Every structure is written in C-alpha cells, then in structure tokens.
Amino acid sequence: MSYFPVSIQACANYEESTVRQSLGLVLRQMDALNFVRPGMTVAIKVNLVAAARPEEAATTHPALVRELCRLITEKGARPVVGDSPGGLFSSMYLKGIYQATGLHAVEDVGGTLNDNFEVRDAVDHDAAVLHTFPYTAWLEEADAIICFSKLKTHAMMGMTCSVKNMFGTIPGTAKSECHMRFSQEDRFADMLIDLNEHFRPALYLVDAVEGMEGNGPTAGHPRHIGCVLASRSPYSLDAVCAGIINLSADRVPTLRRAAARGLGPENGDDVTILGDSPNLFRVADFDTSAAHRDLTFSSPGLVGRVTGSVMKMTMTTRPGVRKGLCIGCGKCSQVCPAHAITMEDRLPRIARDRCIRCFCCQEFCPKGAMQVQRTLPGRIVHGISVRGKS
C-alpha cells in the first residue's frame, strides 16, 4: 500500500538563518505550499498546551511559526495562528499564553494571532466515534489549515505529535467531556483520528528541533533531536516521528488505530522519505518511560479472564504525586474530568476506582508533581522487559 511521503530536513537550532534554510528546504522537497493562493486565509494550528517559554520545549517554537508565516505572506495569503489549550477559550486566557510562548513574533512578518473565540457545534456522520462535538470557530474562517505540532512524549497517547495536536480544535473546557466520553485509550485515539479526518489540514509540520522527553507533554525535559518534518498525512508523519524517538508503534494508540482503519502505516519503515534519513536523528535513549502502557493478560475461561483483569489492574501505569514537588495549588483536582482527585491537607488524593488514567492531572500540573507511576508488580515486569531487549 502507498502512503504519503514524509519530508525531513536537519535543523540544528532556532536561529533565524538556520530556520529559514531548514524550513524552506523541507517545504520545497514536497512543494508543500502549492495550495496557497493570494487572498487566502491560512490557519496555523500550533501546540500551545501551556504558558511555557520557548526554551522549555512544550510548545511549537515561535521562530519556526514566524518563518512559516513569512512564507505564506509572501504568497499573498493571510496566516492566522492559534490553538485552544486546556482552560478557558477566551481572549484573556490566550493573551497570557501568546505572550509566554513568544508567538507575537509572527506579527513582524504579517501573521496574526487568533482573536475569534466563538465555539460552534459539528455533526459528522462518517466519524468512527466522534459524531457530534464542539469546535473552535476560527478554523472555519480559514481556506486551509496547517497543523504545526511539537514532538513530545505523552502519558496517555505515548507521544503527542501531528494527530494529537488536532485535539486543540476542541475548546479547552470541552476537552474534559471528551476524556469522559472516550476514556478507553483506543476510543480516545479514534476520536483524535476523527478530528483529523473532519478538518483535513492541507499540511502537517513537526517541530523536532528540540523535543520533550520524560514527563511530557508539559513537565518533561528538552531533548535535542535536530530536524523539522512535513507531510500531507499525519499518520505517515507520526509513524516516522515515533521511530525517531525510539517509541514502538504498539505504544502509540493513534498509530495502531489509524493502521486498523486503513489510514496509515504500522510503522515508519513503510513510508517514503524525502530529504534526510530519519536514522540521522534517531535518539535511541529518548526517555519514553512516562508513556502510558496497558499490559494485556489473557487466558481462556472465566478464571483466566478474571486473573487477566486483576493483573492488568495492578500493573497498568497510573498518575501519582511526588509530594516534594507539590505546592497544593489544586490544579489537578480542577482539571480532572472524572472528579477523582480531592485536596486533603493541600495534597491531592486520587480515588483509584474513579480514575480513568487520562493523565490530565499530570499534563496540567504547573510543577510536574503529578507523574506517571507504575505499581510495584508493574515495575518488576517493566524491568524484566527492558533487560530482555538489551
């Protein structure tokens, strides 16, 4: 089966000259902006998950977004940059995020930051699971969408890249409802794929100059990868990116479900590469330890099924608090869609019977105190698995 190719180009840093050369090459290799016409409005949907400084590697870097806006403006089109992170989808909330992430830089080259915070409802009868949903109306004003993501680890989805980035089309406060509606990871993955199939961005780009490893997508550590990538397909792009950070496809539910639905490859080896080889950027020791992993145990018969359920319950990763880092702000309790977290003596207490393991508490903890944890049996099994592969 033929899949959309992926264009890759080395990008050593975020200096203006480096970015101009690298982004220009990665786009020219596949004539990526051939859909842009004078007078068009092009929405650039970036990753603005938090009010983080560019050097923290949590958001799409402003230097790359600025250069993309410059190229689009040169073609006579109007680029508009935006996102809806967790929290209120409002001018006041996004103002602080735009400022912290350095995105005002796009205004120097004719780009604008989204100031339309209207929300509308969509109906999609062709979706696998997401038949009705609210969405951010600013995307509807655009003639085309470009999805510009950041390559990072993600507790629930293994990694956040192209497919996961489109979750930002759901307004911030409605994201909790999606987590509850699609709490099982494969259904959540199908929901994300449905969003990509509904909005169908004309182009996908990935900022993998500095990625995030460890406790991603907000509290991990920057890790140099050194490239930018582009494709018409989020599934081809994510398959290649997973290989670069040494993350197997079975740990990325969106790749697993896209392959099952006939939309994308099972791994990056099946994708045609334009430009530099992904092997040049592969980080063999990229820390993906926080990526959520469901362990499956199955045996025939009732006893086997019960045993399997118990084993899975005791070994599946889950969120937990590092008391020494917690400041008692209560953000985890506020964002928990299952209302499984209460604050007692300024420390979060997690009701395990209600936790749906969406890891929203981990994603939005401002101090990184909420982290992905394994139970003791899970740590033992994980240790055996790692030694067996070494």
C-alpha positions in Angstrom: 0.0 0.0 0.0 1.3 3.5 -0.8 1.4 6.1 1.9 2.0 9.9 1.7 5.8 10.6 1.9 7.5 12.5 4.7 9.9 15.3 4.1 12.8 15.6 6.7 15.4 18.3 7.0 18.1 18.9 9.6 17.7 22.0 11.7 20.4 22.4 14.3 18.8 25.3 16.2 16.2 28.1 16.2 18.5 30.9 14.8 16.7 32.8 12.1 19.1 31.9 9.3 19.0 28.2 10.3 15.3 28.1 10.4 14.9 29.9 7.1 17.1 27.4 5.3 15.8 24.3 7.0 12.1 25.1 6.8 12.4 26.3 3.3 14.1 23.0 2.2 11.6 20.7 4.0 8.8 22.5 2.3 10.3 22.7 -1.2 11.2 19.0 -1.1 7.5 18.2 -1.5 6.2 21.5 -2.9 4.3 21.7 0.4 2.8 25.2 0.0 1.5 24.7 -3.5 -2.1 25.1 -2.2 -1.6 28.6 -1.0 -3.1 31.3 -3.3 -3.3 35.1 -3.0 -6.1 36.3 -0.8 -6.4 33.0 1.1 -6.6 32.8 4.9 -4.4 30.0 6.2 -5.0 28.8 9.8 -1.8 27.6 11.5 -2.9 25.3 14.3 0.1 25.2 16.7 0.7 23.4 20.1 0.1 26.0 22.9 -0.5 23.5 25.7 0.7 25.8 28.4 2.1 29.3 29.1 5.6 27.9 28.7 8.7 29.7 27.5 10.0 28.5 24.1 13.1 27.0 25.6 11.0 24.7 27.7 10.2 22.7 24.5 6.5 22.4 25.5 5.1 24.4 22.6 5.7 24.9 18.9 8.7 27.3 18.7 7.9 30.8 17.6 10.9 31.0 15.3 9.5 28.2 13.1 6.0 29.6 13.1 7.3 33.1 12.3 9.2 31.8 9.2 6.1 29.8 8.0 4.0 33.0 8.3 6.6 34.9 6.3 6.5 32.3 3.5 2.7 32.3 3.4 2.6 36.1 3.5 5.0 36.2 0.5 2.4 34.2 -1.4 -0.2 36.9 -0.8 -2.1 34.9 1.8 -3.0 35.8 5.4 -1.7 33.5 8.1 -3.6 33.3 11.4 -2.0 31.4 14.3 -4.0 29.8 17.2 -4.9 26.9 19.4 -7.2 26.1 22.3 -5.3 24.6 25.2 -6.9 23.3 28.4 -8.6 26.1 30.2 -11.0 28.8 29.0 -11.0 29.5 25.3 -11.0 33.3 25.8 -9.1 36.3 24.9 -7.8 36.9 28.5 -6.6 33.3 28.9 -4.9 33.1 25.5 -3.3 36.5 25.9 -1.1 35.2 28.6 -0.2 32.1 26.5 0.6 34.1 23.4 2.9 36.3 25.5 4.7 33.5 27.3 5.3 31.4 24.2 6.7 34.2 22.2 4.2 34.0 19.4 3.8 37.7 19.0 6.9 37.3 16.8 4.6 36.3 13.9 3.2 39.8 13.8 6.6 41.1 12.5 6.1 39.2 9.2 2.3 39.8 8.6 1.0 37.0 10.7 -1.9 37.5 13.2 -2.8 35.7 16.4 -6.4 34.3 16.6 -8.8 36.6 18.3 -12.0 34.8 17.4 -13.2 32.8 20.5 -16.5 31.7 19.2 -17.5 28.0 19.6 -19.7 26.1 17.3 -21.2 22.5 17.1 -20.3 20.0 14.5 -22.1 16.8 13.3 -20.1 14.1 11.5 -22.0 11.1 10.4 -18.9 9.5 8.8 -16.8 9.5 12.0 -15.9 6.3 13.8 -16.8 7.6 17.3 -17.0 11.4 17.3 -20.3 12.1 15.7 -21.1 15.3 17.5 -18.6 17.8 19.1 -18.0 21.5 19.7 -15.1 23.1 17.9 -13.2 26.4 17.7 -14.9 28.5 15.0 -11.7 30.4 14.0 -10.8 27.4 11.9 -13.9 27.8 9.8 -12.8 31.2 8.7 -9.8 29.7 7.0 -9.5 28.5 3.5 -6.9 25.9 4.6 -5.4 24.6 7.8 -1.8 23.8 8.6 -1.1 21.7 11.7 2.2 22.6 13.2 2.9 20.3 16.2 5.8 19.6 18.7 7.3 16.2 19.1 6.9 15.2 22.8 6.1 12.2 25.0 2.6 11.9 26.2 1.4 9.8 29.1 -1.9 8.6 27.6 -1.1 8.5 23.9 2.6 7.6 24.0 3.6 10.7 22.2 1.9 13.9 21.1 2.7 14.9 17.5 0.5 15.5 14.4 -2.6 13.5 15.2 -2.8 14.5 18.9 -2.2 18.2 18.0 -5.7 18.4 16.5 -7.3 17.9 19.9 -6.8 21.7 20.2 -9.7 22.1 17.8 -11.9 21.2 20.8 -12.4 24.3 23.0 -10.5 23.9 26.3 -13.3 23.3 28.8 -14.9 20.8 26.5 -11.8 18.6 26.5 -12.8 17.1 29.8 -16.1 15.8 28.3 -14.2 14.1 25.5 -11.9 12.4 28.0 -15.0 11.0 29.8 -16.8 10.0 26.6 -13.7 8.3 25.2 -11.9 7.2 28.4 -10.6 3.9 26.8 -7.3 4.7 25.0 -8.3 3.1 21.6 -11.6 5.1 21.6 -9.7 8.2 22.5 -7.3 7.5 19.7 -10.2 7.0 17.3 -11.7 10.4 18.5 -8.4 12.1 17.6 -8.3 10.5 14.2 -11.9 11.6 13.6 -10.9 15.2 14.3 -8.1 14.9 11.7 -10.4 13.3 9.1 -13.1 16.0 9.8 -10.8 19.1 9.5 -8.4 17.6 7.0 -5.4 20.0 7.2 -3.7 20.7 3.9 -0.3 20.2 5.5 1.3 18.8 8.7 4.6 20.1 10.1 6.5 19.0 13.1 9.0 21.0 15.3 11.5 18.3 16.3 14.5 20.6 16.7 14.1 20.4 20.5 11.7 17.7 21.6 10.4 16.8 25.1 11.2 13.5 26.8 10.3 12.1 30.2 7.3 13.5 31.9 5.7 15.1 28.8 3.9 16.8 27.4 4.5 19.8 29.8 6.8 18.8 32.6 9.4 16.7 30.8 12.9 17.7 29.7 14.0 19.3 26.4 15.9 16.8 24.3 17.8 17.8 21.1 16.6 16.0 18.0 17.6 18.4 15.3 15.1 18.3 12.5 11.8 19.6 11.0 9.4 17.3 9.2 6.4 17.8 6.8 3.8 15.6 5.2 0.3 15.6 3.8 -0.6 12.8 6.2 -0.5 12.9 10.0 -0.3 9.1 10.2 2.8 8.8 8.0 4.4 11.7 9.9 3.7 10.3 13.3 5.0 6.9 12.3 8.3 8.4 11.3 8.4 10.5 14.4 7.8 7.6 16.7 10.7 5.8 15.2 12.9 8.8 15.7 12.2 8.8 19.5 12.5 5.0 19.6 8.9 4.5 20.5 7.3 1.3 19.1 4.0 1.7 17.3 2.2 -0.6 19.8 2.7 2.2 22.4 1.1 4.8 20.2 -2.7 4.1 20.1 -3.3 6.7 17.3 -0.8 4.8 15.0 -2.4 1.5 15.9 -5.9 2.7 15.2 -5.0 4.5 12.0 -3.4 1.4 10.6 -6.5 -0.7 11.6 -8.7 1.8 9.8 -6.5 1.7 6.7 -5.4 5.3 7.0 -1.8 5.0 7.8 1.3 2.7 8.1 2.0 0.4 11.0 5.5 1.9 11.3 7.8 4.4 9.6 9.6 1.8 7.6 6.7 1.8 5.2 6.9 5.5 4.4 8.8 7.1 1.6 11.3 9.7 2.9 12.2 12.9 1.0 15.4 14.7 2.1 17.4 13.5 5.1 17.1 10.0 6.5 15.3 9.7 9.9 18.2 7.5 11.0 20.3 10.6 11.3 18.1 12.0 14.0 17.1 8.8 15.9 17.6 9.1 19.6 18.0 5.6 20.9 17.9 6.6 24.6 15.0 9.0 24.3 13.2 8.8 27.6 9.7 7.4 26.9 9.3 5.9 30.3 6.3 8.0 31.2 4.3 6.9 28.2 1.2 5.1 29.4 1.3 1.4 28.7 -1.6 -1.0 29.2 -0.4 -4.6 29.9 -2.7 -7.2 28.5 -3.0 -10.7 30.0 -5.4 -13.2 28.6 -6.1 -16.8 29.3 -9.1 -19.0 28.3 -12.0 -19.5 30.6 -13.6 -17.4 33.3 -10.7 -17.9 35.8 -8.3 -16.7 33.1 -10.3 -13.6 32.3 -10.7 -12.7 35.9 -6.9 -13.3 36.5 -6.1 -11.2 33.5 -8.3 -8.3 34.7 -6.7 -8.3 38.1 -3.2 -8.4 36.6 -4.0 -5.5 34.3 -5.4 -3.5 37.1 -2.3 -4.0 39.3 0.3 -3.4 36.5 -1.1 -0.6 34.4 0.6 2.8 34.7 -1.3 5.5 36.6 -0.8 9.1 37.8 0.7 9.7 41.2 2.0 12.7 43.2 5.6 13.5 44.2 4.9 15.2 47.5 8.2 17.1 47.5 7.2 18.9 44.3 3.5 19.6 45.0 2.6 23.2 46.0 -1.0 22.4 46.9 -2.5 24.6 44.1 -5.3 22.2 43.4 -5.0 22.4 39.6 -5.1 18.6 39.3 -8.4 18.5 41.1 -9.8 21.3 38.9 -8.9 19.6 35.6 -9.7 16.0 36.4 -12.6 15.1 34.1 -13.6 12.1 36.3 -13.6 14.2 39.5 -11.3 11.6 41.0 -9.0 14.0 42.8 -9.7 15.8 46.1 -7.4 18.0 48.1 -6.6 16.9 51.6 -4.1 18.9 53.7 -3.0 20.7 50.5 -2.1 17.4 48.8 -4.1 15.6 46.1 -5.8 12.3 46.9 -6.7 10.1 43.9 -9.7 7.8 44.1 -8.3 4.9 42.1 -11.8 3.5 41.4 -12.8 6.7 39.6 -9.5 7.5 37.8 -9.8 6.9 34.1 -6.0 7.3 33.5 -6.3 10.2 31.1 -3.3 11.9 32.8 -4.9 15.4 32.5 -3.6 16.0 36.1 -0.1 15.1 35.0 -0.3 17.2 31.8 -1.5 20.4 33.6 0.4 20.2 36.9 2.4 23.5 36.9 5.3 22.0 38.9 5.5 18.5 37.4 4.5 17.0 40.7 1.9 14.7 39.1 3.9 11.9 37.3 3.2 8.6 35.6 3.9 5.8 38.0 4.0 2.0 37.9 2.8 -0.2 40.7 5.5 -2.5 42.3 4.4 -5.5 40.1 4.4 -3.3 37.1 8.0 -2.0 37.8 9.2 -5.6 38.2 7.6 -6.6 34.8 8.9 -3.5 33.1 12.4 -4.1 34.4 12.3 -7.7 33.1 11.1 -6.4 29.7 13.8 -3.8 29.4 16.6 -6.3 30.3 15.2 -8.7 27.8 15.5 -6.2 25.0 19.0 -5.1 25.9 
